[in-house]
Amino acid sequence: MSKQPRITILFVCLGNICRSPLAEGVFREVLREKGQEHLFEIDSAALGDWHVGQPPDPRSVAAAWRHGLDISGQKCRQVNPEDFRHFDLIFGMDRDNTRRLQHLAPPDTRGRVHLFLEYALGRPEEVPDPYYEDEESFEAVYRMIREASEALAERLAERALSVCRSGQASSTT
């Protein structure tokens, strides 16, 4: 049995314990609500290796939980060279993440790397790192990610259906 083609998306932040696991969980939920989860493969990763193998930050888990999402089973992993070939879209949560991803990416895959909010919402904004902040900062990050995830799902809906019909994923945006 052949595997159904899907759009592959990787969310990346510095440590893969606050923003990117929340983005993975929220986007997965938005797709589930729309009945489109089968059209996508979603993951998240870190630029650094400090938290590899660990679950998301308890404050991100709590923010997700307040909205009915359980991201506690995710485990941090670091971006690896194969990610740049495997994922159609790679989203950095802030400009520094995006710059570092562009630097790590092979030249022919750099077009896959985007600033998340800019790509999803058309606004050149960053998802701020709430790591050194309070609970309200995690809640604000959740709301930003939710808004962007809904817009991203809408933006990619036709492309996902096209990929499904054609049987071939594309890394073009």
Residue pairs with C-beta under 8 A, 6 or more apart in sequence:
4 38
4 164
5 163
5 164
5 166
5 167
5 168
5 169
6 38
6 39
6 40
6 41
6 160
6 163
6 164
6 169
7 39
7 40
7 41
7 88
7 89
7 156
7 159
7 160
7 163
7 169
8 40
8 41
8 42
8 43
8 86
8 87
8 88
8 89
8 169
9 27
9 40
9 41
9 42
9 43
9 87
9 88
9 89
9 90
9 91
10 42
10 43
10 44
10 45
10 79
10 83
10 87
10 89
10 90
10 91
11 19
11 20
11 21
11 23
11 24
11 27
11 42
11 43
11 44
11 45
11 91
11 93
11 116
12 20
12 44
12 45
12 46
12 47
12 79
12 90
12 91
12 92
12 93
12 97
12 101
13 19
13 20
13 44
13 46
13 47
13 92
13 93
13 94
13 97
13 127
13 129
14 46
14 47
14 48
14 96
14 97
14 129
15 46
15 47
15 48
15 50
15 51
15 76
15 131
16 44
16 45
16 46
16 51
16 56
16 76
16 77
16 78
17 46
17 51
17 54
17 55
17 56
17 57
17 60
17 76
17 131
18 56
18 57
18 59
18 60
18 129
18 130
18 131
18 138
18 141
19 60
19 93
19 127
19 129
19 130
19 141
19 145
20 44
20 45
20 46
20 93
21 44
21 56
21 60
21 71
21 74
21 76
22 56
22 60
22 63
22 64
22 71
22 141
22 142
22 145
23 44
23 91
23 93
23 116
23 127
23 145
23 148
23 149
24 42
24 43
24 44
24 71
24 74
25 64
25 69
25 70
25 71
25 74
26 64
26 67
26 69
26 142
26 145
26 146
26 149
27 42
27 145
27 149
27 152
27 153
28 37
28 42
29 68
29 69
29 149
30 146
30 149
30 150
30 152
30 153
31 37
31 39
31 40
31 42
31 153
34 153
34 157
36 153
36 157
36 160
39 160
39 161
39 163
39 164
40 156
40 160
43 77
43 87
44 74
45 76
45 77
45 78
45 79
45 80
45 83
46 52
46 76
46 77
46 78
46 79
47 78
47 79
47 97
47 100
47 101
48 78
49 78
51 76
52 76
52 77
52 78
53 75
53 76
53 77
54 75
54 76
55 61
55 72
55 73
55 74
55 75
55 76
56 71
56 72
56 74
56 76
57 131
59 130
59 135
59 138
60 71
60 138
61 70
61 71
61 72
62 135
62 138
63 135
63 138
63 139
63 141
63 142
64 70
64 71
64 142
66 139
66 142
67 142
67 146
79 101
79 104
81 104
81 106
83 90
84 90
84 104
84 105
84 106
84 109
84 112
85 106
85 109
87 112
88 112
88 169
88 170
88 171
89 112
89 114
89 119
89 171
89 173
90 101
90 105
90 112
90 113
90 114
91 113
91 114
91 115
91 116
91 119
91 120
92 98
92 99
92 100
92 101
92 113
92 114
92 115
92 116
93 116
93 126
93 127
93 129
94 115
94 126
94 127
94 128
94 129
95 115
95 126
98 113
98 114
98 115
101 113
102 110
102 113
105 112
105 113
109 171
111 171
111 172
111 173
112 171
114 173
115 124
115 126
116 127
116 148
117 123
117 124
117 125
117 126
117 127
117 144
117 148
118 124
118 125
119 152
119 173
120 148
120 149
120 151
120 152
120 155
121 147
121 148
121 151
125 144
127 141
127 144
127 145
127 148
128 137
128 140
128 141
130 137
130 138
130 140
130 141
159 170
163 169
163 170
